[in-house]
Amino acid sequence: MRADQVDVAVVGGGPTGMMLASELRLHDVDVRVLEREAEPSAAVRSLGLHPRSIEILDQRGLLGRFLAAGQQYPGGVGRFAGIDKPAPTDLDTAHGYVLGIPQPVTDRLLAEHAAELGAQISRGSEVTGFEQDEDGVTVDLSDGGRLRARWLVGCDGGRSLVRKLLGVGFPGEPAKTEWILGEVQVTAPAAEITAVSDEVRKTHRGFGIGPAGDGLFRAVVPAATVSEDRSTPPTLEEFRAQLRAYAGTDFGVHSPRSLSRFSDAIRLADRYRDGRVLIAGDAAHVHPPLGGQGLNLGIQDAFNLGWKLAADIDGWAPEDLVDSYFTERHAVADDVLNLTRAQSELISPEPGPQAVRRLLTELMDIDDVSRYLAERIAGIGIRYDVGDGPALLGRRLRDIRLTGGTLYELMHEGRGLLLDQTGSTSVDGWADRVDRVVDTGAELDAPAVLLRPDGYVVWIGGGRDDALTMRLALERWFGVAVSG
Ligand SMILES: Cc1cc2nc3c(=O)[nH]c(=O)nc-3n(C[C@H](O)[C@H](O)[C@H](O)COP(=O)(O)OP(=O)(O)OC[C@H]3O[C@@H](n4cnc5c(N)ncnc54)[C@H](O)[C@@H]3O)c2cc1C
């Protein structure tokens, strides 16, 4: 291929774009990430990863480096609207904790992984437009350069140019409140900061200030107005004025590492694809950071899309495989947005929402209630519609012990996997796409399961009469069999 021609151009080198690039590289797809900024952002937006994202890292052999850089908080799983009730300790996952890790570290580790796998990463490369035809997309860059790609994926964040140029609808609710987020040095003593923060939070849950490492403090305070353009950062003076307005003091904040704005706008794209152009991550959905879901959703979008796009490029994708990305992930984002709406109501200081919050706090003492909420926040309760069948069908399989290791260790290459305890199945015809592992000692309550590369169960069987249903599942997800 020529240097100005790739299989997939990924616009945006945030967590979604880097995860997608890595997934594509597992299948030898020629991918270029086009990132506008010359240097990675130092702003700490996301503070952590939920169990499903942690499982994904484990499935790709990446978890060790994330664990080394982060901190595990078992009590943080499923925290709903900040209500301080721990989730059940026996959730259906081998990773029942939140991994505290600042977003710049997550972004760096994902970028390193993509580069190690051979993704081309062009920083300081802004996409200004594109045109698509039947065979591909021609991408325009701000330096006058052009790139030709078979597919283009906009992972370019909430203000996505790709989404706008496609004319994709982005319905939802506009911002009603805006916050300023600052990482700053302070002159006030830490004990005084904690005492003031605790007091203000009794009436304003949208306010907070606390240590952020490196001698800095991270402070969030409501802004005076909702801006037209949140890409313009606030001034230090504006930040100080808002701190004084809410806390009666500005804590002597100075020397900011970063100052940014975010809002409670909630929007969901009504399409994720137009021809050969797709969108993923914040480009497809935005919501306030309550519950800490955005980055997690983006990583999981990329994990869902990567293998499907690679299958199309490799020529074996069954009809509708790429479109199942929208069907599956739009429904998940819709659900997360609704959860966020509910949490936004519950942090309101008004008496009505406060009464509902007290009631929910009591209900969360019931195991089923806290389990239900925790599974949704953790992303481990998702069930894709892959047909009718046992409860496990359509769900991701947690990591389980096998005779000589664990299930997730077998998934590092991002291939399909038939885990068989009977020895009676076969993947002849699909062996170039699907591994078959016979293990009679697996910790699995089914004779055999077929897993997609993203770990979701698309077939359960293993009995004498199940050969036909297995063949249909292989065809549905892995295309036609090849002979020889
Ligand atoms: C205060 C705050 C706290 C948050 N906390 C959490 C949390 O705890 N947990 C969580 O999961 N999420 C959290 N989030 C959300 C999280 O930060 C985002 O959901 C996540 O960064 C989205 O990743 P992304 O890759 O889709 O988009 P982004 O991270 O926005 O990356 C998009 C990239 O595209 C680039 N780009 C844009 N336009 C172009 C162009 N034309 N050409 C080339 N490049 C372009 C940008 O420079 C950027 O690098 C928080 C957000 C905020 C604001």
The ligand as an SDF file (V2000), in Angstrom:
LIG
                    3D

 53 58  0  0  0  0  0  0  0  0999 V2000
  -14.6870   16.2430   34.3950 C   0  0  0  0  0  0  0  0  0  0  0  0
  -14.7750   14.9390   33.6620 C   0  0  0  0  0  0  0  0  0  0  0  0
  -14.6230   13.7740   34.3680 C   0  0  0  0  0  0  0  0  0  0  0  0
  -14.7460   12.5590   33.7080 C   0  0  0  0  0  0  0  0  0  0  0  0
  -14.6200   11.4080   34.4270 N   0  0  0  0  0  0  0  0  0  0  0  0
  -14.7740   10.2260   33.8220 C   0  0  0  0  0  0  0  0  0  0  0  0
  -14.6380    9.0210   34.5610 C   0  0  0  0  0  0  0  0  0  0  0  0
  -14.3560    9.0200   35.7560 O   0  0  0  0  0  0  0  0  0  0  0  0
  -14.8010    7.8470   33.8820 N   0  0  0  0  0  0  0  0  0  0  0  0
  -15.0670    7.8180   32.5590 C   0  0  0  0  0  0  0  0  0  0  0  0
  -15.2140    6.7210   32.0130 O   0  0  0  0  0  0  0  0  0  0  0  0
  -15.1700    8.9420   31.8410 N   0  0  0  0  0  0  0  0  0  0  0  0
  -15.0250   10.1450   32.4310 C   0  0  0  0  0  0  0  0  0  0  0  0
  -15.1220   11.2820   31.6980 N   0  0  0  0  0  0  0  0  0  0  0  0
  -15.3870   11.1920   30.2570 C   0  0  0  0  0  0  0  0  0  0  0  0
  -14.1110   10.9120   29.4380 C   0  0  0  0  0  0  0  0  0  0  0  0
  -13.1460   11.8900   29.6840 O   0  0  0  0  0  0  0  0  0  0  0  0
  -14.4810   10.8670   27.9560 C   0  0  0  0  0  0  0  0  0  0  0  0
  -15.6570   10.1100   27.7960 O   0  0  0  0  0  0  0  0  0  0  0  0
  -13.3730   10.2440   27.1050 C   0  0  0  0  0  0  0  0  0  0  0  0
  -12.2200   11.0500   27.0780 O   0  0  0  0  0  0  0  0  0  0  0  0
  -13.8600   10.0310   25.6590 C   0  0  0  0  0  0  0  0  0  0  0  0
  -12.8310    9.4890   24.9050 O   0  0  0  0  0  0  0  0  0  0  0  0
  -12.8070    9.6910   23.3230 P   0  0  0  0  0  0  0  0  0  0  0  0
  -11.5360    9.0750   22.8610 O   0  0  0  0  0  0  0  0  0  0  0  0
  -14.0770    9.2260   22.7360 O   0  0  0  0  0  0  0  0  0  0  0  0
  -12.7610   11.2750   23.1070 O   0  0  0  0  0  0  0  0  0  0  0  0
  -11.6410   12.3160   23.5860 P   0  0  0  0  0  0  0  0  0  0  0  0
  -10.9360   11.8480   24.7940 O   0  0  0  0  0  0  0  0  0  0  0  0
  -12.3190   13.6360   23.6390 O   0  0  0  0  0  0  0  0  0  0  0  0
  -10.5810   12.2870   22.4040 O   0  0  0  0  0  0  0  0  0  0  0  0
  -10.8710   12.8660   21.1550 C   0  0  0  0  0  0  0  0  0  0  0  0
   -9.5630   13.1990   20.4630 C   0  0  0  0  0  0  0  0  0  0  0  0
   -9.8390   13.6410   19.1280 O   0  0  0  0  0  0  0  0  0  0  0  0
   -8.9780   14.7130   18.8070 C   0  0  0  0  0  0  0  0  0  0  0  0
   -9.6160   15.4670   17.7220 N   0  0  0  0  0  0  0  0  0  0  0  0
  -10.7590   16.1770   17.7650 C   0  0  0  0  0  0  0  0  0  0  0  0
  -11.0430   16.6940   16.5490 N   0  0  0  0  0  0  0  0  0  0  0  0
  -10.0450   16.2960   15.7130 C   0  0  0  0  0  0  0  0  0  0  0  0
   -9.7810   16.5140   14.3270 C   0  0  0  0  0  0  0  0  0  0  0  0
  -10.5960   17.2520   13.5650 N   0  0  0  0  0  0  0  0  0  0  0  0
   -8.6780   15.9580   13.7970 N   0  0  0  0  0  0  0  0  0  0  0  0
   -7.8410   15.1870   14.5620 C   0  0  0  0  0  0  0  0  0  0  0  0
   -8.0390   14.9760   15.8750 N   0  0  0  0  0  0  0  0  0  0  0  0
   -9.1380   15.5130   16.4430 C   0  0  0  0  0  0  0  0  0  0  0  0
   -8.8500   15.4850   20.1210 C   0  0  0  0  0  0  0  0  0  0  0  0
   -7.6830   16.2710   20.1460 O   0  0  0  0  0  0  0  0  0  0  0  0
   -8.8170   14.3560   21.1380 C   0  0  0  0  0  0  0  0  0  0  0  0
   -7.4970   13.9340   21.4220 O   0  0  0  0  0  0  0  0  0  0  0  0
  -14.9970   12.5210   32.3200 C   0  0  0  0  0  0  0  0  0  0  0  0
  -15.1270   13.7040   31.5980 C   0  0  0  0  0  0  0  0  0  0  0  0
  -15.0220   14.9190   32.2650 C   0  0  0  0  0  0  0  0  0  0  0  0
  -15.1660   16.1910   31.4890 C   0  0  0  0  0  0  0  0  0  0  0  0
  1  2  1  0
  2  3  1  0
  2 52  2  0
  3  4  2  0
  4  5  1  0
  4 50  1  0
  5  6  2  0
  6  7  1  0
  6 13  1  0
  7  8  2  0
  7  9  1  0
  9 10  1  0
 10 11  2  0
 10 12  1  0
 12 13  2  0
 13 14  1  0
 14 15  1  0
 14 50  1  0
 15 16  1  0
 16 17  1  0
 16 18  1  0
 18 19  1  0
 18 20  1  0
 20 21  1  0
 20 22  1  0
 22 23  1  0
 23 24  1  0
 24 25  2  0
 24 26  1  0
 24 27  1  0
 27 28  1  0
 28 29  2  0
 28 30  1  0
 28 31  1  0
 31 32  1  0
 32 33  1  0
 33 34  1  0
 33 48  1  0
 34 35  1  0
 35 36  1  0
 35 46  1  0
 36 37  1  0
 36 45  1  0
 37 38  2  0
 38 39  1  0
 39 40  1  0
 39 45  2  0
 40 41  1  0
 40 42  2  0
 42 43  1  0
 43 44  2  0
 44 45  1  0
 46 47  1  0
 46 48  1  0
 48 49  1  0
 50 51  2  0
 51 52  1  0
 52 53  1  0
M  END
$$$$
